[in-house]
Amino acid sequence: MKAQILVNERIAQGNNAFAELRVVLVPVVVRGSAHTFKYSLSLVVESVCILRFDNEAGKGDHYHLEGVEFPYRFTTMPVLLNDFWKQVDKWRQS
């Protein structure tokens, strides 16, 4: 199986911000993760990434919020996307 891009989009979040979502189904488990999704979900505000959920090879699933890294327990892709958008909503309300 070849890698398959499932999501690759940029969504405006007002005049000075956007969410960038990239999810790829890969043929083998990503080192450090227990699944075959490679992903990066980011919120960029005024050219600064303030939120990013990703799974770098070797680091596994985690997220960054305003420069601080936190572990993330991946369960399913729908849950991951929901968790990302919840954090985006928190940013909108602040």
Backbone atoms as SQL, in Angstrom:
CREATE TABLE atoms (id INTEGER PRIMARY KEY, chain TEXT, resi INTEGER, resn TEXT, atom TEXT, x REAL, y REAL, z REAL);
INSERT INTO atoms VALUES
  (1, 'A', 1, 'MET', 'N', 0.844, -1.186, 0.000),
  (2, 'A', 1, 'MET', 'CA', 0.000, 0.000, 0.000),
  (3, 'A', 1, 'MET', 'C', 0.885, 1.243, 0.000),
  (4, 'A', 2, 'LYS', 'N', 0.535, 2.208, -0.803),
  (5, 'A', 2, 'LYS', 'CA', 1.226, 3.489, -0.809),
  (6, 'A', 2, 'LYS', 'C', 0.544, 4.421, 0.183),
  (7, 'A', 3, 'ALA', 'N', 1.269, 5.433, 0.632),
  (8, 'A', 3, 'ALA', 'CA', 0.679, 6.440, 1.522),
  (9, 'A', 3, 'ALA', 'C', -0.487, 7.109, 0.798),
  (10, 'A', 4, 'GLN', 'N', -1.535, 7.400, 1.542),
  (11, 'A', 4, 'GLN', 'CA', -2.733, 8.001, 0.968),
  (12, 'A', 4, 'GLN', 'C', -3.089, 9.256, 1.766),
  (13, 'A', 5, 'ILE', 'N', -3.124, 10.400, 1.093),
  (14, 'A', 5, 'ILE', 'CA', -3.502, 11.650, 1.750),
  (15, 'A', 5, 'ILE', 'C', -5.006, 11.621, 1.994),
  (16, 'A', 6, 'LEU', 'N', -5.407, 11.745, 3.263),
  (17, 'A', 6, 'LEU', 'CA', -6.822, 11.747, 3.625),
  (18, 'A', 6, 'LEU', 'C', -7.362, 13.166, 3.795),
  (19, 'A', 7, 'VAL', 'N', -6.540, 14.047, 4.347),
  (20, 'A', 7, 'VAL', 'CA', -6.937, 15.445, 4.562),
  (21, 'A', 7, 'VAL', 'C', -5.729, 16.309, 4.258),
  (22, 'A', 8, 'ASN', 'N', -5.957, 17.386, 3.508),
  (23, 'A', 8, 'ASN', 'CA', -4.903, 18.356, 3.224),
  (24, 'A', 8, 'ASN', 'C', -5.591, 19.677, 2.907),
  (25, 'A', 9, 'GLU', 'N', -5.832, 20.470, 3.960),
  (26, 'A', 9, 'GLU', 'CA', -6.565, 21.707, 3.731),
  (27, 'A', 9, 'GLU', 'C', -6.159, 22.801, 4.695),
  (28, 'A', 10, 'ARG', 'N', -6.407, 24.020, 4.277),
  (29, 'A', 10, 'ARG', 'CA', -6.188, 25.209, 5.094),
  (30, 'A', 10, 'ARG', 'C', -7.537, 25.910, 5.212),
  (31, 'A', 11, 'ILE', 'N', -7.923, 26.217, 6.460),
  (32, 'A', 11, 'ILE', 'CA', -9.236, 26.806, 6.724),
  (33, 'A', 11, 'ILE', 'C', -9.049, 28.124, 7.464),
  (34, 'A', 12, 'ALA', 'N', -9.523, 29.208, 6.872),
  (35, 'A', 12, 'ALA', 'CA', -9.398, 30.526, 7.504),
  (36, 'A', 12, 'ALA', 'C', -10.120, 30.543, 8.846),
  (37, 'A', 13, 'GLN', 'N', -9.492, 31.221, 9.815),
  (38, 'A', 13, 'GLN', 'CA', -10.061, 31.374, 11.151),
  (39, 'A', 13, 'GLN', 'C', -10.076, 32.859, 11.509),
  (40, 'A', 14, 'GLY', 'N', -10.655, 33.638, 10.646),
  (41, 'A', 14, 'GLY', 'CA', -10.644, 35.091, 10.821),
  (42, 'A', 14, 'GLY', 'C', -9.619, 35.706, 9.884),
  (43, 'A', 15, 'ASN', 'N', -9.379, 36.990, 10.064),
  (44, 'A', 15, 'ASN', 'CA', -8.485, 37.727, 9.159),
  (45, 'A', 15, 'ASN', 'C', -7.016, 37.383, 9.341),
  (46, 'A', 16, 'ASN', 'N', -6.624, 37.000, 10.535),
  (47, 'A', 16, 'ASN', 'CA', -5.201, 36.831, 10.804),
  (48, 'A', 16, 'ASN', 'C', -4.818, 35.411, 11.233),
  (49, 'A', 17, 'ALA', 'N', -5.684, 34.435, 10.983),
  (50, 'A', 17, 'ALA', 'CA', -5.417, 33.081, 11.457),
  (51, 'A', 17, 'ALA', 'C', -5.963, 32.042, 10.482),
  (52, 'A', 18, 'PHE', 'N', -5.374, 30.847, 10.562),
  (53, 'A', 18, 'PHE', 'CA', -5.883, 29.726, 9.770),
  (54, 'A', 18, 'PHE', 'C', -5.555, 28.420, 10.485),
  (55, 'A', 19, 'ALA', 'N', -6.349, 27.413, 10.192),
  (56, 'A', 19, 'ALA', 'CA', -6.074, 26.049, 10.636),
  (57, 'A', 19, 'ALA', 'C', -5.562, 25.293, 9.421),
  (58, 'A', 20, 'GLU', 'N', -4.499, 24.541, 9.621),
  (59, 'A', 20, 'GLU', 'CA', -3.951, 23.724, 8.539),
  (60, 'A', 20, 'GLU', 'C', -3.991, 22.279, 8.998),
  (61, 'A', 21, 'LEU', 'N', -4.651, 21.438, 8.218),
  (62, 'A', 21, 'LEU', 'CA', -4.851, 20.033, 8.583),
  (63, 'A', 21, 'LEU', 'C', -4.256, 19.142, 7.512),
  (64, 'A', 22, 'ARG', 'N', -3.410, 18.225, 7.956),
  (65, 'A', 22, 'ARG', 'CA', -2.838, 17.243, 7.036),
  (66, 'A', 22, 'ARG', 'C', -2.843, 15.893, 7.737),
  (67, 'A', 23, 'VAL', 'N', -3.505, 14.924, 7.108),
  (68, 'A', 23, 'VAL', 'CA', -3.578, 13.554, 7.634),
  (69, 'A', 23, 'VAL', 'C', -3.258, 12.609, 6.487),
  (70, 'A', 24, 'VAL', 'N', -2.325, 11.720, 6.732),
  (71, 'A', 24, 'VAL', 'CA', -1.911, 10.743, 5.722),
  (72, 'A', 24, 'VAL', 'C', -2.015, 9.351, 6.326),
  (73, 'A', 25, 'LEU', 'N', -2.618, 8.443, 5.609),
  (74, 'A', 25, 'LEU', 'CA', -2.644, 7.031, 5.984),
  (75, 'A', 25, 'LEU', 'C', -1.376, 6.415, 5.398),
  (76, 'A', 26, 'VAL', 'N', -0.523, 5.882, 6.265),
  (77, 'A', 26, 'VAL', 'CA', 0.756, 5.346, 5.820),
  (78, 'A', 26, 'VAL', 'C', 0.746, 3.819, 5.917),
  (79, 'A', 27, 'PRO', 'N', 1.621, 3.148, 5.166),
  (80, 'A', 27, 'PRO', 'CA', 1.574, 1.684, 5.109),
  (81, 'A', 27, 'PRO', 'C', 2.065, 0.977, 6.373),
  (82, 'A', 28, 'VAL', 'N', 2.831, 1.657, 7.209),
  (83, 'A', 28, 'VAL', 'CA', 3.338, 1.032, 8.438),
  (84, 'A', 28, 'VAL', 'C', 3.093, 1.971, 9.612),
  (85, 'A', 29, 'VAL', 'N', 3.062, 1.420, 10.802),
  (86, 'A', 29, 'VAL', 'CA', 2.860, 2.216, 12.013),
  (87, 'A', 29, 'VAL', 'C', 3.966, 3.258, 12.126),
  (88, 'A', 30, 'VAL', 'N', 3.580, 4.481, 12.459),
  (89, 'A', 30, 'VAL', 'CA', 4.542, 5.561, 12.653),
  (90, 'A', 30, 'VAL', 'C', 5.314, 5.277, 13.941),
  (91, 'A', 31, 'ARG', 'N', 6.650, 5.299, 13.877),
  (92, 'A', 31, 'ARG', 'CA', 7.480, 5.004, 15.040),
  (93, 'A', 31, 'ARG', 'C', 7.100, 5.928, 16.199),
  (94, 'A', 32, 'GLY', 'N', 6.789, 5.342, 17.347),
  (95, 'A', 32, 'GLY', 'CA', 6.366, 6.103, 18.513),
  (96, 'A', 32, 'GLY', 'C', 4.858, 6.158, 18.681),
  (97, 'A', 33, 'SER', 'N', 4.121, 5.752, 17.661),
  (98, 'A', 33, 'SER', 'CA', 2.656, 5.720, 17.694),
  (99, 'A', 33, 'SER', 'C', 2.189, 4.278, 17.539),
  (100, 'A', 34, 'ALA', 'N', 0.900, 4.057, 17.759),
  (101, 'A', 34, 'ALA', 'CA', 0.353, 2.698, 17.641),
  (102, 'A', 34, 'ALA', 'C', -0.681, 2.620, 16.524),
  (103, 'A', 35, 'HIS', 'N', -0.526, 3.456, 15.500),
  (104, 'A', 35, 'HIS', 'CA', -1.498, 3.516, 14.413),
  (105, 'A', 35, 'HIS', 'C', -0.788, 3.904, 13.124),
  (106, 'A', 36, 'THR', 'N', -1.517, 3.852, 12.020),
  (107, 'A', 36, 'THR', 'CA', -0.916, 4.130, 10.707),
  (108, 'A', 36, 'THR', 'C', -1.363, 5.473, 10.129),
  (109, 'A', 37, 'PHE', 'N', -1.570, 6.456, 11.002),
  (110, 'A', 37, 'PHE', 'CA', -1.861, 7.823, 10.555),
  (111, 'A', 37, 'PHE', 'C', -0.650, 8.695, 10.855),
  (112, 'A', 38, 'LYS', 'N', -0.243, 9.493, 9.898),
  (113, 'A', 38, 'LYS', 'CA', 0.752, 10.537, 10.103),
  (114, 'A', 38, 'LYS', 'C', -0.028, 11.838, 9.986),
  (115, 'A', 39, 'TYR', 'N', 0.045, 12.697, 11.013),
  (116, 'A', 39, 'TYR', 'CA', -0.810, 13.875, 10.991),
  (117, 'A', 39, 'TYR', 'C', -0.119, 15.107, 11.564),
  (118, 'A', 40, 'SER', 'N', -0.611, 16.249, 11.138),
  (119, 'A', 40, 'SER', 'CA', -0.229, 17.538, 11.685),
  (120, 'A', 40, 'SER', 'C', -1.451, 18.441, 11.550),
  (121, 'A', 41, 'LEU', 'N', -1.971, 18.866, 12.691),
  (122, 'A', 41, 'LEU', 'CA', -3.136, 19.755, 12.726),
  (123, 'A', 41, 'LEU', 'C', -2.686, 21.012, 13.445),
  (124, 'A', 42, 'SER', 'N', -2.686, 22.146, 12.758),
  (125, 'A', 42, 'SER', 'CA', -2.103, 23.362, 13.311),
  (126, 'A', 42, 'SER', 'C', -3.067, 24.529, 13.279),
  (127, 'A', 43, 'LEU', 'N', -2.919, 25.407, 14.259),
  (128, 'A', 43, 'LEU', 'CA', -3.597, 26.695, 14.268),
  (129, 'A', 43, 'LEU', 'C', -2.510, 27.753, 14.260),
  (130, 'A', 44, 'VAL', 'N', -2.519, 28.580, 13.211),
  (131, 'A', 44, 'VAL', 'CA', -1.508, 29.621, 13.033),
  (132, 'A', 44, 'VAL', 'C', -2.200, 30.971, 13.133),
  (133, 'A', 45, 'VAL', 'N', -1.675, 31.838, 14.011),
  (134, 'A', 45, 'VAL', 'CA', -2.238, 33.167, 14.234),
  (135, 'A', 45, 'VAL', 'C', -1.122, 34.193, 14.031),
  (136, 'A', 46, 'GLU', 'N', -1.356, 35.121, 13.132),
  (137, 'A', 46, 'GLU', 'CA', -0.369, 36.155, 12.805),
  (138, 'A', 46, 'GLU', 'C', 1.003, 35.539, 12.553),
  (139, 'A', 47, 'SER', 'N', 1.020, 34.497, 11.735),
  (140, 'A', 47, 'SER', 'CA', 2.220, 33.783, 11.294),
  (141, 'A', 47, 'SER', 'C', 2.927, 32.988, 12.395),
  (142, 'A', 48, 'VAL', 'N', 2.282, 32.798, 13.550),
  (143, 'A', 48, 'VAL', 'CA', 2.862, 32.023, 14.643),
  (144, 'A', 48, 'VAL', 'C', 1.978, 30.809, 14.920),
  (145, 'A', 49, 'CYS', 'N', 2.588, 29.640, 14.952),
  (146, 'A', 49, 'CYS', 'CA', 1.836, 28.415, 15.269),
  (147, 'A', 49, 'CYS', 'C', 1.605, 28.384, 16.781),
  (148, 'A', 50, 'ILE', 'N', 0.338, 28.522, 17.182),
  (149, 'A', 50, 'ILE', 'CA', 0.037, 28.529, 18.614),
  (150, 'A', 50, 'ILE', 'C', -0.490, 27.180, 19.102),
  (151, 'A', 51, 'LEU', 'N', -0.921, 26.334, 18.166),
  (152, 'A', 51, 'LEU', 'CA', -1.440, 25.017, 18.521),
  (153, 'A', 51, 'LEU', 'C', -1.082, 24.037, 17.412),
  (154, 'A', 52, 'ARG', 'N', -0.568, 22.865, 17.804),
  (155, 'A', 52, 'ARG', 'CA', -0.298, 21.831, 16.793),
  (156, 'A', 52, 'ARG', 'C', -0.405, 20.459, 17.443),
  (157, 'A', 53, 'PHE', 'N', -1.226, 19.603, 16.876),
  (158, 'A', 53, 'PHE', 'CA', -1.286, 18.187, 17.224),
  (159, 'A', 53, 'PHE', 'C', -0.497, 17.460, 16.133),
  (160, 'A', 54, 'ASP', 'N', 0.455, 16.621, 16.527),
  (161, 'A', 54, 'ASP', 'CA', 1.207, 15.878, 15.518),
  (162, 'A', 54, 'ASP', 'C', 1.816, 14.628, 16.127),
  (163, 'A', 55, 'ASN', 'N', 2.429, 13.827, 15.261),
  (164, 'A', 55, 'ASN', 'CA', 3.092, 12.604, 15.713),
  (165, 'A', 55, 'ASN', 'C', 4.388, 12.415, 14.940),
  (166, 'A', 56, 'GLU', 'N', 5.394, 13.145, 15.356),
  (167, 'A', 56, 'GLU', 'CA', 6.712, 13.009, 14.759),
  (168, 'A', 56, 'GLU', 'C', 7.217, 11.588, 14.979),
  (169, 'A', 57, 'ALA', 'N', 7.920, 11.070, 13.993),
  (170, 'A', 57, 'ALA', 'CA', 8.509, 9.740, 14.138),
  (171, 'A', 57, 'ALA', 'C', 9.433, 9.736, 15.346),
  (172, 'A', 58, 'GLY', 'N', 9.241, 8.769, 16.222),
  (173, 'A', 58, 'GLY', 'CA', 10.058, 8.655, 17.416),
  (174, 'A', 58, 'GLY', 'C', 9.476, 9.357, 18.625),
  (175, 'A', 59, 'LYS', 'N', 8.729, 10.451, 18.416),
  (176, 'A', 59, 'LYS', 'CA', 8.123, 11.178, 19.530),
  (177, 'A', 59, 'LYS', 'C', 6.722, 10.676, 19.828),
  (178, 'A', 60, 'GLY', 'N', 6.061, 10.170, 18.836),
  (179, 'A', 60, 'GLY', 'CA', 4.694, 9.695, 19.027),
  (180, 'A', 60, 'GLY', 'C', 3.690, 10.830, 19.073),
  (181, 'A', 61, 'ASP', 'N', 2.504, 10.517, 19.523),
  (182, 'A', 61, 'ASP', 'CA', 1.389, 11.465, 19.536),
  (183, 'A', 61, 'ASP', 'C', 1.584, 12.489, 20.659),
  (184, 'A', 62, 'HIS', 'N', 1.415, 13.758, 20.309),
  (185, 'A', 62, 'HIS', 'CA', 1.545, 14.835, 21.278),
  (186, 'A', 62, 'HIS', 'C', 0.950, 16.106, 20.683),
  (187, 'A', 63, 'TYR', 'N', 0.875, 17.151, 21.497),
  (188, 'A', 63, 'TYR', 'CA', 0.452, 18.434, 20.963),
  (189, 'A', 63, 'TYR', 'C', 1.249, 19.556, 21.614),
  (190, 'A', 64, 'HIS', 'N', 1.298, 20.668, 20.911),
  (191, 'A', 64, 'HIS', 'CA', 2.001, 21.858, 21.361),
  (192, 'A', 64, 'HIS', 'C', 0.951, 22.949, 21.538),
  (193, 'A', 65, 'LEU', 'N', 1.016, 23.650, 22.648),
  (194, 'A', 65, 'LEU', 'CA', 0.112, 24.768, 22.888),
  (195, 'A', 65, 'LEU', 'C', 0.942, 25.934, 23.391),
  (196, 'A', 66, 'GLU', 'N', 1.019, 26.975, 22.565),
  (197, 'A', 66, 'GLU', 'CA', 1.771, 28.186, 22.897),
  (198, 'A', 66, 'GLU', 'C', 3.180, 27.855, 23.385),
  (199, 'A', 67, 'GLY', 'N', 3.849, 26.976, 22.643),
  (200, 'A', 67, 'GLY', 'CA', 5.243, 26.674, 22.915),
  (201, 'A', 67, 'GLY', 'C', 5.512, 25.568, 23.922),
  (202, 'A', 68, 'VAL', 'N', 4.480, 25.017, 24.536),
  (203, 'A', 68, 'VAL', 'CA', 4.650, 23.941, 25.515),
  (204, 'A', 68, 'VAL', 'C', 4.135, 22.639, 24.901),
  (205, 'A', 69, 'GLU', 'N', 4.916, 21.567, 25.057),
  (206, 'A', 69, 'GLU', 'CA', 4.536, 20.268, 24.503),
  (207, 'A', 69, 'GLU', 'C', 3.867, 19.404, 25.566),
  (208, 'A', 70, 'PHE', 'N', 2.774, 18.729, 25.164),
  (209, 'A', 70, 'PHE', 'CA', 2.010, 17.853, 26.054),
  (210, 'A', 70, 'PHE', 'C', 1.814, 16.499, 25.381),
  (211, 'A', 71, 'PRO', 'N', 1.776, 15.412, 26.158),
  (212, 'A', 71, 'PRO', 'CA', 1.458, 14.106, 25.559),
  (213, 'A', 71, 'PRO', 'C', -0.003, 14.085, 25.113),
  (214, 'A', 72, 'TYR', 'N', -0.286, 13.264, 24.121),
  (215, 'A', 72, 'TYR', 'CA', -1.658, 13.102, 23.635),
  (216, 'A', 72, 'TYR', 'C', -1.911, 11.611, 23.446),
  (217, 'A', 73, 'ARG', 'N', -3.047, 11.147, 23.918),
  (218, 'A', 73, 'ARG', 'CA', -3.420, 9.740, 23.752),
  (219, 'A', 73, 'ARG', 'C', -4.356, 9.614, 22.547),
  (220, 'A', 74, 'PHE', 'N', -3.811, 9.163, 21.440),
  (221, 'A', 74, 'PHE', 'CA', -4.593, 8.966, 20.220),
  (222, 'A', 74, 'PHE', 'C', -5.490, 7.747, 20.390),
  (223, 'A', 75, 'THR', 'N', -6.784, 7.908, 20.036),
  (224, 'A', 75, 'THR', 'CA', -7.700, 6.763, 20.025),
  (225, 'A', 75, 'THR', 'C', -8.221, 6.510, 18.618),
  (226, 'A', 76, 'THR', 'N', -8.844, 7.529, 18.027),
  (227, 'A', 76, 'THR', 'CA', -9.350, 7.432, 16.646),
  (228, 'A', 76, 'THR', 'C', -9.156, 8.773, 15.961),
  (229, 'A', 77, 'MET', 'N', -9.188, 8.759, 14.643),
  (230, 'A', 77, 'MET', 'CA', -9.050, 10.005, 13.901),
  (231, 'A', 77, 'MET', 'C', -10.204, 10.972, 14.185),
  (232, 'A', 78, 'PRO', 'N', -11.469, 10.521, 14.241),
  (233, 'A', 78, 'PRO', 'CA', -12.546, 11.464, 14.576),
  (234, 'A', 78, 'PRO', 'C', -12.355, 12.121, 15.947),
  (235, 'A', 79, 'VAL', 'N', -11.879, 11.366, 16.934),
  (236, 'A', 79, 'VAL', 'CA', -11.638, 11.945, 18.259),
  (237, 'A', 79, 'VAL', 'C', -10.505, 12.973, 18.187),
  (238, 'A', 80, 'LEU', 'N', -9.440, 12.655, 17.473),
  (239, 'A', 80, 'LEU', 'CA', -8.335, 13.598, 17.304),
  (240, 'A', 80, 'LEU', 'C', -8.822, 14.908, 16.682),
  (241, 'A', 81, 'LEU', 'N', -9.566, 14.807, 15.596),
  (242, 'A', 81, 'LEU', 'CA', -10.074, 16.016, 14.937),
  (243, 'A', 81, 'LEU', 'C', -10.982, 16.809, 15.874),
  (244, 'A', 82, 'ASN', 'N', -11.814, 16.131, 16.623),
  (245, 'A', 82, 'ASN', 'CA', -12.685, 16.795, 17.585),
  (246, 'A', 82, 'ASN', 'C', -11.866, 17.504, 18.673),
  (247, 'A', 83, 'ASP', 'N', -10.837, 16.834, 19.188),
  (248, 'A', 83, 'ASP', 'CA', -9.989, 17.444, 20.212),
  (249, 'A', 83, 'ASP', 'C', -9.282, 18.686, 19.676),
  (250, 'A', 84, 'PHE', 'N', -8.818, 18.621, 18.438),
  (251, 'A', 84, 'PHE', 'CA', -8.180, 19.784, 17.820),
  (252, 'A', 84, 'PHE', 'C', -9.158, 20.954, 17.730),
  (253, 'A', 85, 'TRP', 'N', -10.350, 20.703, 17.194),
  (254, 'A', 85, 'TRP', 'CA', -11.315, 21.797, 17.023),
  (255, 'A', 85, 'TRP', 'C', -11.806, 22.342, 18.366),
  (256, 'A', 86, 'LYS', 'N', -11.837, 21.517, 19.410),
  (257, 'A', 86, 'LYS', 'CA', -12.168, 22.017, 20.751),
  (258, 'A', 86, 'LYS', 'C', -11.129, 23.039, 21.203),
  (259, 'A', 87, 'GLN', 'N', -9.857, 22.744, 20.954),
  (260, 'A', 87, 'GLN', 'CA', -8.791, 23.686, 21.321),
  (261, 'A', 87, 'GLN', 'C', -8.879, 24.963, 20.485),
  (262, 'A', 88, 'VAL', 'N', -9.224, 24.832, 19.215),
  (263, 'A', 88, 'VAL', 'CA', -9.404, 26.020, 18.370),
  (264, 'A', 88, 'VAL', 'C', -10.554, 26.870, 18.918),
  (265, 'A', 89, 'ASP', 'N', -11.645, 26.231, 19.309),
  (266, 'A', 89, 'ASP', 'CA', -12.780, 26.961, 19.886),
  (267, 'A', 89, 'ASP', 'C', -12.376, 27.689, 21.167),
  (268, 'A', 90, 'LYS', 'N', -11.552, 27.063, 22.013),
  (269, 'A', 90, 'LYS', 'CA', -11.060, 27.733, 23.217),
  (270, 'A', 90, 'LYS', 'C', -10.275, 28.987, 22.850),
  (271, 'A', 91, 'TRP', 'N', -9.449, 28.899, 21.814),
  (272, 'A', 91, 'TRP', 'CA', -8.681, 30.055, 21.365),
  (273, 'A', 91, 'TRP', 'C', -9.622, 31.168, 20.911),
  (274, 'A', 92, 'ARG', 'N', -10.649, 30.810, 20.144),
  (275, 'A', 92, 'ARG', 'CA', -11.607, 31.810, 19.659),
  (276, 'A', 92, 'ARG', 'C', -12.282, 32.540, 20.805),
  (277, 'A', 93, 'GLN', 'N', -12.550, 31.845, 21.892),
  (278, 'A', 93, 'GLN', 'CA', -13.262, 32.426, 23.044),
  (279, 'A', 93, 'GLN', 'C', -12.353, 33.259, 23.935),
  (280, 'A', 94, 'SER', 'N', -11.053, 33.130, 23.759),
  (281, 'A', 94, 'SER', 'CA', -10.140, 33.882, 24.646),
  (282, 'A', 94, 'SER', 'C', -9.889, 35.296, 24.151);
